[in-house]
Every structure is written in C-alpha cells, then in structure tokens.
Amino acid sequence: MNNLYLLNEDTKFQLGCNEVCRRIYNHFASLHRENGTFRSSVKTLASALGYSESGIRYWLSLLKDAKVITITRRGGYYDFDVNHNVSFITSNH
C-alpha cells in the first residue's frame, strides 16, 4: 500500500496526508499563483472542493501547523498565504 506524505522542504517536516489534503493544497497553490495572498471562507472552500466544512477545517489546521499555509482571520473570512516549497512523496510502507 502506498502512503502519501506532504513535505515542507523549508523545515523538512513531513505530514501524512491523503488525496483530500493534496487537493486542498493544490487548490490553494493555484489560487496563490494567480492572486497572491487570497481571502476565502471555509464555506466557500468546502463548496469549491466538494468537502464538508469540518473536513476543510481539519486539514487547514494541519496544513497551518506544518507551516505550509498561513491563515489570518478577517471577520467571517480568512486570508491565506501559501508556501510553495512543498512536495508530495509516496512510500510503500
């Protein structure tokens, strides 16, 4: 069975993740490349990605702890900034 990990290349921190995590990060990285720091709500992200708000919050918390994204709360919205020195790696463990 293949395991998927997100690697923060700046800190060498590895986070076990899944396709939900990968889709969220890739969505953020795409928005960031187009717009720089961007603003969104959890509800908007959940709707855009097709996941529950609680699932989005869970992965946002983990991605923030891994220093892959920074989040600043602005009322009902969040400002997001994305670290692009991130890789996804797989292992056969």
PDB file as gemmi writes it, atoms N, CA and C in Angstrom:
CRYST1    1.000    1.000    1.000  90.00  90.00  90.00 P 1                      
ATOM      1  N   MET A   1       0.843  -1.180   0.000  1.00  0.00           N  
ATOM      2  CA  MET A   1       0.000   0.000   0.000  1.00  0.00           C  
ATOM      3  C   MET A   1       0.892   1.248   0.000  1.00  0.00           C  
ATOM      4  N   ASN A   2       0.560   2.208  -0.833  1.00  0.00           N  
ATOM      5  CA  ASN A   2       1.315   3.456  -0.902  1.00  0.00           C  
ATOM      6  C   ASN A   2       0.784   4.456   0.111  1.00  0.00           C  
ATOM      7  N   ASN A   3       1.699   5.093   0.815  1.00  0.00           N  
ATOM      8  CA  ASN A   3       1.347   6.172   1.732  1.00  0.00           C  
ATOM      9  C   ASN A   3       1.762   7.486   1.104  1.00  0.00           C  
ATOM     10  N   LEU A   4       0.946   8.505   1.274  1.00  0.00           N  
ATOM     11  CA  LEU A   4       1.211   9.823   0.717  1.00  0.00           C  
ATOM     12  C   LEU A   4       1.627  10.758   1.844  1.00  0.00           C  
ATOM     13  N   TYR A   5       2.685  11.524   1.596  1.00  0.00           N  
ATOM     14  CA  TYR A   5       3.182  12.490   2.572  1.00  0.00           C  
ATOM     15  C   TYR A   5       3.360  13.842   1.913  1.00  0.00           C  
ATOM     16  N   LEU A   6       3.087  14.870   2.668  1.00  0.00           N  
ATOM     17  CA  LEU A   6       3.378  16.235   2.258  1.00  0.00           C  
ATOM     18  C   LEU A   6       4.676  16.614   2.952  1.00  0.00           C  
ATOM     19  N   LEU A   7       5.631  17.132   2.214  1.00  0.00           N  
ATOM     20  CA  LEU A   7       6.930  17.507   2.762  1.00  0.00           C  
ATOM     21  C   LEU A   7       7.124  19.005   2.617  1.00  0.00           C  
ATOM     22  N   ASN A   8       7.287  19.691   3.753  1.00  0.00           N  
ATOM     23  CA  ASN A   8       7.655  21.107   3.739  1.00  0.00           C  
ATOM     24  C   ASN A   8       9.168  21.133   3.571  1.00  0.00           C  
ATOM     25  N   GLU A   9       9.630  21.524   2.388  1.00  0.00           N  
ATOM     26  CA  GLU A   9      11.060  21.462   2.090  1.00  0.00           C  
ATOM     27  C   GLU A   9      11.872  22.487   2.877  1.00  0.00           C  
ATOM     28  N   ASP A  10      11.232  23.544   3.370  1.00  0.00           N  
ATOM     29  CA  ASP A  10      11.940  24.536   4.179  1.00  0.00           C  
ATOM     30  C   ASP A  10      12.291  23.994   5.559  1.00  0.00           C  
ATOM     31  N   THR A  11      11.348  23.284   6.165  1.00  0.00           N  
ATOM     32  CA  THR A  11      11.541  22.796   7.533  1.00  0.00           C  
ATOM     33  C   THR A  11      11.821  21.297   7.599  1.00  0.00           C  
ATOM     34  N   LYS A  12      11.683  20.603   6.476  1.00  0.00           N  
ATOM     35  CA  LYS A  12      11.836  19.135   6.382  1.00  0.00           C  
ATOM     36  C   LYS A  12      10.767  18.396   7.180  1.00  0.00           C  
ATOM     37  N   PHE A  13       9.666  19.079   7.473  1.00  0.00           N  
ATOM     38  CA  PHE A  13       8.558  18.469   8.209  1.00  0.00           C  
ATOM     39  C   PHE A  13       7.716  17.651   7.241  1.00  0.00           C  
ATOM     40  N   GLN A  14       7.425  16.409   7.619  1.00  0.00           N  
ATOM     41  CA  GLN A  14       6.576  15.536   6.820  1.00  0.00           C  
ATOM     42  C   GLN A  14       5.238  15.364   7.507  1.00  0.00           C  
ATOM     43  N   LEU A  15       4.190  15.398   6.710  1.00  0.00           N  
ATOM     44  CA  LEU A  15       2.836  15.220   7.216  1.00  0.00           C  
ATOM     45  C   LEU A  15       2.175  14.122   6.407  1.00  0.00           C  
ATOM     46  N   GLY A  16       1.723  13.064   7.083  1.00  0.00           N  
ATOM     47  CA  GLY A  16       0.954  12.040   6.394  1.00  0.00           C  
ATOM     48  C   GLY A  16      -0.351  12.648   5.921  1.00  0.00           C  
ATOM     49  N   CYS A  17      -0.687  12.425   4.671  1.00  0.00           N  
ATOM     50  CA  CYS A  17      -1.911  13.048   4.158  1.00  0.00           C  
ATOM     51  C   CYS A  17      -2.605  12.099   3.189  1.00  0.00           C  
ATOM     52  N   ASN A  18      -3.660  12.587   2.584  1.00  0.00           N  
ATOM     53  CA  ASN A  18      -4.428  11.807   1.623  1.00  0.00           C  
ATOM     54  C   ASN A  18      -4.776  12.705   0.438  1.00  0.00           C  
ATOM     55  N   GLU A  19      -5.618  12.210  -0.449  1.00  0.00           N  
ATOM     56  CA  GLU A  19      -5.972  12.985  -1.642  1.00  0.00           C  
ATOM     57  C   GLU A  19      -6.728  14.267  -1.294  1.00  0.00           C  
ATOM     58  N   VAL A  20      -7.476  14.268  -0.202  1.00  0.00           N  
ATOM     59  CA  VAL A  20      -8.173  15.488   0.224  1.00  0.00           C  
ATOM     60  C   VAL A  20      -7.145  16.566   0.534  1.00  0.00           C  
ATOM     61  N   CYS A  21      -6.133  16.211   1.303  1.00  0.00           N  
ATOM     62  CA  CYS A  21      -5.058  17.143   1.646  1.00  0.00           C  
ATOM     63  C   CYS A  21      -4.375  17.650   0.381  1.00  0.00           C  
ATOM     64  N   ARG A  22      -4.062  16.743  -0.538  1.00  0.00           N  
ATOM     65  CA  ARG A  22      -3.391  17.132  -1.778  1.00  0.00           C  
ATOM     66  C   ARG A  22      -4.266  18.083  -2.597  1.00  0.00           C  
ATOM     67  N   ARG A  23      -5.555  17.791  -2.698  1.00  0.00           N  
ATOM     68  CA  ARG A  23      -6.453  18.668  -3.466  1.00  0.00           C  
ATOM     69  C   ARG A  23      -6.552  20.048  -2.835  1.00  0.00           C  
ATOM     70  N   ILE A  24      -6.649  20.108  -1.506  1.00  0.00           N  
ATOM     71  CA  ILE A  24      -6.728  21.403  -0.827  1.00  0.00           C  
ATOM     72  C   ILE A  24      -5.454  22.197  -1.080  1.00  0.00           C  
ATOM     73  N   TYR A  25      -4.296  21.567  -0.877  1.00  0.00           N  
ATOM     74  CA  TYR A  25      -3.038  22.288  -1.094  1.00  0.00           C  
ATOM     75  C   TYR A  25      -2.918  22.754  -2.546  1.00  0.00           C  
ATOM     76  N   ASN A  26      -3.198  21.881  -3.500  1.00  0.00           N  
ATOM     77  CA  ASN A  26      -3.081  22.264  -4.914  1.00  0.00           C  
ATOM     78  C   ASN A  26      -4.042  23.389  -5.274  1.00  0.00           C  
ATOM     79  N   HIS A  27      -5.243  23.370  -4.702  1.00  0.00           N  
ATOM     80  CA  HIS A  27      -6.214  24.450  -4.926  1.00  0.00           C  
ATOM     81  C   HIS A  27      -5.660  25.765  -4.383  1.00  0.00           C  
ATOM     82  N   PHE A  28      -5.141  25.732  -3.167  1.00  0.00           N  
ATOM     83  CA  PHE A  28      -4.555  26.937  -2.565  1.00  0.00           C  
ATOM     84  C   PHE A  28      -3.365  27.438  -3.374  1.00  0.00           C  
ATOM     85  N   ALA A  29      -2.480  26.527  -3.764  1.00  0.00           N  
ATOM     86  CA  ALA A  29      -1.290  26.932  -4.518  1.00  0.00           C  
ATOM     87  C   ALA A  29      -1.685  27.569  -5.843  1.00  0.00           C  
ATOM     88  N   SER A  30      -2.708  27.034  -6.489  1.00  0.00           N  
ATOM     89  CA  SER A  30      -3.188  27.595  -7.750  1.00  0.00           C  
ATOM     90  C   SER A  30      -3.753  28.998  -7.549  1.00  0.00           C  
ATOM     91  N   LEU A  31      -4.597  29.166  -6.537  1.00  0.00           N  
ATOM     92  CA  LEU A  31      -5.161  30.491  -6.245  1.00  0.00           C  
ATOM     93  C   LEU A  31      -4.062  31.482  -5.890  1.00  0.00           C  
ATOM     94  N   HIS A  32      -3.073  31.027  -5.129  1.00  0.00           N  
ATOM     95  CA  HIS A  32      -1.981  31.900  -4.704  1.00  0.00           C  
ATOM     96  C   HIS A  32      -1.133  32.335  -5.893  1.00  0.00           C  
ATOM     97  N   ARG A  33      -0.852  31.414  -6.819  1.00  0.00           N  
ATOM     98  CA  ARG A  33      -0.064  31.769  -8.008  1.00  0.00           C  
ATOM     99  C   ARG A  33      -0.793  32.806  -8.851  1.00  0.00           C  
ATOM    100  N   GLU A  34      -2.122  32.709  -8.911  1.00  0.00           N  
ATOM    101  CA  GLU A  34      -2.915  33.641  -9.717  1.00  0.00           C  
ATOM    102  C   GLU A  34      -3.103  34.987  -9.031  1.00  0.00           C  
ATOM    103  N   ASN A  35      -3.243  34.985  -7.698  1.00  0.00           N  
ATOM    104  CA  ASN A  35      -3.680  36.188  -6.991  1.00  0.00           C  
ATOM    105  C   ASN A  35      -2.771  36.659  -5.867  1.00  0.00           C  
ATOM    106  N   GLY A  36      -1.759  35.919  -5.500  1.00  0.00           N  
ATOM    107  CA  GLY A  36      -1.001  36.231  -4.295  1.00  0.00           C  
ATOM    108  C   GLY A  36      -1.824  35.800  -3.089  1.00  0.00           C  
ATOM    109  N   THR A  37      -1.634  36.466  -1.959  1.00  0.00           N  
ATOM    110  CA  THR A  37      -2.439  36.158  -0.779  1.00  0.00           C  
ATOM    111  C   THR A  37      -3.907  36.333  -1.148  1.00  0.00           C  
ATOM    112  N   PHE A  38      -4.745  35.398  -0.749  1.00  0.00           N  
ATOM    113  CA  PHE A  38      -6.154  35.461  -1.136  1.00  0.00           C  
ATOM    114  C   PHE A  38      -7.042  35.289   0.081  1.00  0.00           C  
ATOM    115  N   ARG A  39      -8.301  35.690  -0.077  1.00  0.00           N  
ATOM    116  CA  ARG A  39      -9.283  35.658   1.006  1.00  0.00           C  
ATOM    117  C   ARG A  39     -10.410  34.700   0.631  1.00  0.00           C  
ATOM    118  N   SER A  40     -10.832  33.917   1.615  1.00  0.00           N  
ATOM    119  CA  SER A  40     -11.935  32.992   1.395  1.00  0.00           C  
ATOM    120  C   SER A  40     -12.554  32.624   2.736  1.00  0.00           C  
ATOM    121  N   SER A  41     -13.715  32.015   2.671  1.00  0.00           N  
ATOM    122  CA  SER A  41     -14.347  31.461   3.871  1.00  0.00           C  
ATOM    123  C   SER A  41     -14.247  29.942   3.802  1.00  0.00           C  
ATOM    124  N   VAL A  42     -14.400  29.298   4.933  1.00  0.00           N  
ATOM    125  CA  VAL A  42     -14.382  27.839   4.972  1.00  0.00           C  
ATOM    126  C   VAL A  42     -15.544  27.297   4.147  1.00  0.00           C  
ATOM    127  N   LYS A  43     -16.683  27.957   4.223  1.00  0.00           N  
ATOM    128  CA  LYS A  43     -17.860  27.517   3.469  1.00  0.00           C  
ATOM    129  C   LYS A  43     -17.594  27.557   1.965  1.00  0.00           C  
ATOM    130  N   THR A  44     -16.958  28.625   1.489  1.00  0.00           N  
ATOM    131  CA  THR A  44     -16.643  28.746   0.068  1.00  0.00           C  
ATOM    132  C   THR A  44     -15.658  27.665  -0.358  1.00  0.00           C  
ATOM    133  N   LEU A  45     -14.642  27.428   0.462  1.00  0.00           N  
ATOM    134  CA  LEU A  45     -13.668  26.378   0.146  1.00  0.00           C  
ATOM    135  C   LEU A  45     -14.330  25.003   0.108  1.00  0.00           C  
ATOM    136  N   ALA A  46     -15.188  24.730   1.086  1.00  0.00           N  
ATOM    137  CA  ALA A  46     -15.876  23.444   1.137  1.00  0.00           C  
ATOM    138  C   ALA A  46     -16.730  23.247  -0.112  1.00  0.00           C  
ATOM    139  N   SER A  47     -17.421  24.287  -0.515  1.00  0.00           N  
ATOM    140  CA  SER A  47     -18.263  24.214  -1.703  1.00  0.00           C  
ATOM    141  C   SER A  47     -17.423  24.018  -2.966  1.00  0.00           C  
ATOM    142  N   ALA A  48     -16.337  24.755  -3.087  1.00  0.00           N  
ATOM    143  CA  ALA A  48     -15.487  24.674  -4.279  1.00  0.00           C  
ATOM    144  C   ALA A  48     -14.818  23.309  -4.411  1.00  0.00           C  
ATOM    145  N   LEU A  49     -14.444  22.718  -3.283  1.00  0.00           N  
ATOM    146  CA  LEU A  49     -13.711  21.453  -3.310  1.00  0.00           C  
ATOM    147  C   LEU A  49     -14.598  20.226  -3.131  1.00  0.00           C  
ATOM    148  N   GLY A  50     -15.846  20.446  -2.713  1.00  0.00           N  
ATOM    149  CA  GLY A  50     -16.769  19.330  -2.548  1.00  0.00           C  
ATOM    150  C   GLY A  50     -16.564  18.527  -1.276  1.00  0.00           C  
ATOM    151  N   TYR A  51     -16.061  19.172  -0.219  1.00  0.00           N  
ATOM    152  CA  TYR A  51     -15.851  18.511   1.065  1.00  0.00           C  
ATOM    153  C   TYR A  51     -16.656  19.221   2.145  1.00  0.00           C  
ATOM    154  N   SER A  52     -16.785  18.575   3.293  1.00  0.00           N  
ATOM    155  CA  SER A  52     -17.508  19.187   4.406  1.00  0.00           C  
ATOM    156  C   SER A  52     -16.676  20.316   5.005  1.00  0.00           C  
ATOM    157  N   GLU A  53     -17.356  21.253   5.640  1.00  0.00           N  
ATOM    158  CA  GLU A  53     -16.653  22.354   6.308  1.00  0.00           C  
ATOM    159  C   GLU A  53     -15.754  21.823   7.419  1.00  0.00           C  
ATOM    160  N   SER A  54     -16.214  20.808   8.150  1.00  0.00           N  
ATOM    161  CA  SER A  54     -15.383  20.254   9.227  1.00  0.00           C  
ATOM    162  C   SER A  54     -14.132  19.588   8.651  1.00  0.00           C  
ATOM    163  N   GLY A  55     -14.258  18.928   7.515  1.00  0.00           N  
ATOM    164  CA  GLY A  55     -13.095  18.325   6.864  1.00  0.00           C  
ATOM    165  C   GLY A  55     -12.101  19.377   6.408  1.00  0.00           C  
ATOM    166  N   ILE A  56     -12.607  20.475   5.856  1.00  0.00           N  
ATOM    167  CA  ILE A  56     -11.737  21.577   5.428  1.00  0.00           C  
ATOM    168  C   ILE A  56     -11.027  22.167   6.642  1.00  0.00           C  
ATOM    169  N   ARG A  57     -11.768  22.415   7.731  1.00  0.00           N  
ATOM    170  CA  ARG A  57     -11.152  22.971   8.945  1.00  0.00           C  
ATOM    171  C   ARG A  57     -10.048  22.058   9.487  1.00  0.00           C  
ATOM    172  N   TYR A  58     -10.306  20.756   9.474  1.00  0.00           N  
ATOM    173  CA  TYR A  58      -9.325  19.783   9.959  1.00  0.00           C  
ATOM    174  C   TYR A  58      -8.021  19.904   9.175  1.00  0.00           C  
ATOM    175  N   TRP A  59      -8.107  19.868   7.852  1.00  0.00           N  
ATOM    176  CA  TRP A  59      -6.895  19.932   7.040  1.00  0.00           C  
ATOM    177  C   TRP A  59      -6.253  21.309   7.087  1.00  0.00           C  
ATOM    178  N   LEU A  60      -7.039  22.372   7.201  1.00  0.00           N  
ATOM    179  CA  LEU A  60      -6.453  23.710   7.347  1.00  0.00           C  
ATOM    180  C   LEU A  60      -5.593  23.777   8.601  1.00  0.00           C  
ATOM    181  N   SER A  61      -6.093  23.203   9.680  1.00  0.00           N  
ATOM    182  CA  SER A  61      -5.348  23.195  10.936  1.00  0.00           C  
ATOM    183  C   SER A  61      -4.025  22.446  10.782  1.00  0.00           C  
ATOM    184  N   LEU A  62      -4.061  21.284  10.141  1.00  0.00           N  
ATOM    185  CA  LEU A  62      -2.835  20.503   9.948  1.00  0.00           C  
ATOM    186  C   LEU A  62      -1.861  21.202   9.005  1.00  0.00           C  
ATOM    187  N   LEU A  63      -2.374  21.785   7.925  1.00  0.00           N  
ATOM    188  CA  LEU A  63      -1.505  22.489   6.976  1.00  0.00           C  
ATOM    189  C   LEU A  63      -0.879  23.721   7.621  1.00  0.00           C  
ATOM    190  N   LYS A  64      -1.638  24.376   8.491  1.00  0.00           N  
ATOM    191  CA  LYS A  64      -1.100  25.533   9.213  1.00  0.00           C  
ATOM    192  C   LYS A  64      -0.003  25.089  10.180  1.00  0.00           C  
ATOM    193  N   ASP A  65      -0.247  24.020  10.932  1.00  0.00           N  
ATOM    194  CA  ASP A  65       0.753  23.508  11.878  1.00  0.00           C  
ATOM    195  C   ASP A  65       2.032  23.065  11.167  1.00  0.00           C  
ATOM    196  N   ALA A  66       1.900  22.576   9.935  1.00  0.00           N  
ATOM    197  CA  ALA A  66       3.060  22.140   9.151  1.00  0.00           C  
ATOM    198  C   ALA A  66       3.752  23.318   8.466  1.00  0.00           C  
ATOM    199  N   LYS A  67       3.240  24.517   8.702  1.00  0.00           N  
ATOM    200  CA  LYS A  67       3.785  25.747   8.112  1.00  0.00           C  
ATOM    201  C   LYS A  67       3.773  25.712   6.584  1.00  0.00           C  
ATOM    202  N   VAL A  68       2.732  25.083   6.046  1.00  0.00           N  
ATOM    203  CA  VAL A  68       2.533  25.022   4.604  1.00  0.00           C  
ATOM    204  C   VAL A  68       1.663  26.192   4.158  1.00  0.00           C  
ATOM    205  N   ILE A  69       0.757  26.620   5.029  1.00  0.00           N  
ATOM    206  CA  ILE A  69      -0.070  27.800   4.770  1.00  0.00           C  
ATOM    207  C   ILE A  69      -0.049  28.679   6.014  1.00  0.00           C  
ATOM    208  N   THR A  70      -0.297  29.958   5.810  1.00  0.00           N  
ATOM    209  CA  THR A  70      -0.548  30.856   6.935  1.00  0.00           C  
ATOM    210  C   THR A  70      -1.973  31.355   6.793  1.00  0.00           C  
ATOM    211  N   ILE A  71      -2.629  31.496   7.924  1.00  0.00           N  
ATOM    212  CA  ILE A  71      -4.031  31.895   7.955  1.00  0.00           C  
ATOM    213  C   ILE A  71      -4.176  33.079   8.893  1.00  0.00           C  
ATOM    214  N   THR A  72      -4.839  34.123   8.410  1.00  0.00           N  
ATOM    215  CA  THR A  72      -5.163  35.277   9.238  1.00  0.00           C  
ATOM    216  C   THR A  72      -6.667  35.481   9.166  1.00  0.00           C  
ATOM    217  N   ARG A  73      -7.321  35.472  10.322  1.00  0.00           N  
ATOM    218  CA  ARG A  73      -8.776  35.635  10.351  1.00  0.00           C  
ATOM    219  C   ARG A  73      -9.146  37.092  10.146  1.00  0.00           C  
ATOM    220  N   ARG A  74     -10.115  37.327   9.285  1.00  0.00           N  
ATOM    221  CA  ARG A  74     -10.643  38.662   8.986  1.00  0.00           C  
ATOM    222  C   ARG A  74     -12.167  38.592   9.008  1.00  0.00           C  
ATOM    223  N   GLY A  75     -12.753  38.724  10.196  1.00  0.00           N  
ATOM    224  CA  GLY A  75     -14.208  38.611  10.301  1.00  0.00           C  
ATOM    225  C   GLY A  75     -14.635  37.191   9.978  1.00  0.00           C  
ATOM    226  N   GLY A  76     -15.542  37.032   9.020  1.00  0.00           N  
ATOM    227  CA  GLY A  76     -16.011  35.712   8.610  1.00  0.00           C  
ATOM    228  C   GLY A  76     -15.137  35.071   7.552  1.00  0.00           C  
ATOM    229  N   TYR A  77     -14.055  35.730   7.200  1.00  0.00           N  
ATOM    230  CA  TYR A  77     -13.168  35.231   6.153  1.00  0.00           C  
ATOM    231  C   TYR A  77     -11.769  35.026   6.701  1.00  0.00           C  
ATOM    232  N   TYR A  78     -10.952  34.360   5.921  1.00  0.00           N  
ATOM    233  CA  TYR A  78      -9.548  34.145   6.253  1.00  0.00           C  
ATOM    234  C   TYR A  78      -8.694  34.619   5.086  1.00  0.00           C  
ATOM    235  N   ASP A  79      -7.555  35.201   5.403  1.00  0.00           N  
ATOM    236  CA  ASP A  79      -6.543  35.493   4.396  1.00  0.00           C  
ATOM    237  C   ASP A  79      -5.566  34.326   4.412  1.00  0.00           C  
ATOM    238  N   PHE A  80      -5.283  33.783   3.236  1.00  0.00           N  
ATOM    239  CA  PHE A  80      -4.400  32.631   3.107  1.00  0.00           C  
ATOM    240  C   PHE A  80      -3.145  33.008   2.341  1.00  0.00           C  
ATOM    241  N   ASP A  81      -2.021  32.527   2.816  1.00  0.00           N  
ATOM    242  CA  ASP A  81      -0.758  32.633   2.099  1.00  0.00           C  
ATOM    243  C   ASP A  81      -0.193  31.214   2.027  1.00  0.00           C  
ATOM    244  N   VAL A  82       0.492  30.892   0.952  1.00  0.00           N  
ATOM    245  CA  VAL A  82       0.903  29.518   0.692  1.00  0.00           C  
ATOM    246  C   VAL A  82       2.416  29.424   0.526  1.00  0.00           C  
ATOM    247  N   ASN A  83       3.003  28.427   1.159  1.00  0.00           N  
ATOM    248  CA  ASN A  83       4.417  28.103   0.973  1.00  0.00           C  
ATOM    249  C   ASN A  83       4.508  27.199  -0.258  1.00  0.00           C  
ATOM    250  N   HIS A  84       5.285  27.596  -1.250  1.00  0.00           N  
ATOM    251  CA  HIS A  84       5.393  26.796  -2.471  1.00  0.00           C  
ATOM    252  C   HIS A  84       6.547  25.798  -2.437  1.00  0.00           C  
ATOM    253  N   ASN A  85       7.321  25.772  -1.364  1.00  0.00           N  
ATOM    254  CA  ASN A  85       8.409  24.801  -1.226  1.00  0.00           C  
ATOM    255  C   ASN A  85       7.882  23.529  -0.582  1.00  0.00           C  
ATOM    256  N   VAL A  86       6.924  22.918  -1.256  1.00  0.00           N  
ATOM    257  CA  VAL A  86       6.241  21.739  -0.740  1.00  0.00           C  
ATOM    258  C   VAL A  86       6.264  20.659  -1.819  1.00  0.00           C  
ATOM    259  N   SER A  87       6.475  19.435  -1.393  1.00  0.00           N  
ATOM    260  CA  SER A  87       6.437  18.291  -2.307  1.00  0.00           C  
ATOM    261  C   SER A  87       5.502  17.241  -1.734  1.00  0.00           C  
ATOM    262  N   PHE A  88       4.978  16.422  -2.616  1.00  0.00           N  
ATOM    263  CA  PHE A  88       4.223  15.253  -2.190  1.00  0.00           C  
ATOM    264  C   PHE A  88       5.067  14.037  -2.537  1.00  0.00           C  
ATOM    265  N   ILE A  89       5.244  13.169  -1.568  1.00  0.00           N  
ATOM    266  CA  ILE A  89       6.045  11.968  -1.777  1.00  0.00           C  
ATOM    267  C   ILE A  89       5.225  10.748  -1.374  1.00  0.00           C  
ATOM    268  N   THR A  90       5.554   9.628  -1.959  1.00  0.00           N  
ATOM    269  CA  THR A  90       4.875   8.380  -1.612  1.00  0.00           C  
ATOM    270  C   THR A  90       5.905   7.382  -1.111  1.00  0.00           C  
ATOM    271  N   SER A  91       5.444   6.476  -0.279  1.00  0.00           N  
ATOM    272  CA  SER A  91       6.294   5.381   0.186  1.00  0.00           C  
ATOM    273  C   SER A  91       5.474   4.103   0.164  1.00  0.00           C  
ATOM    274  N   ASN A  92       6.137   3.002   0.102  1.00  0.00           N  
ATOM    275  CA  ASN A  92       5.469   1.696   0.038  1.00  0.00           C  
ATOM    276  C   ASN A  92       5.472   0.994   1.385  1.00  0.00           C  
ATOM    277  N   HIS A  93       5.272   1.723   2.465  1.00  0.00           N  
ATOM    278  CA  HIS A  93       5.285   1.114   3.805  1.00  0.00           C  
ATOM    279  C   HIS A  93       3.904   0.713   4.209  1.00  0.00           C  
TER     280      HIS A  93                                                      
END                                                                             
